[in-house]
């Protein structure tokens, strides 16, 4: 179930927030807007693909 969290609640119980976001988007209400936390299955990519994305690593960085 989607829940509207205060920032204080989200900071105090991040594990529950992330677990709930795996099922349905969770909203964190701020004074000037909101944050939406949602899980996207299959969004994971191998580090070898991530490392070659522009701006990810500098030429002299060591893995």
ABEGO torsion letter per residue (X at the ends): XBBBBBAAAAAABAAAAAAAAAABBBBBBBAAEBBBBBBBBGABBBAAAAAABBGABBAABBX
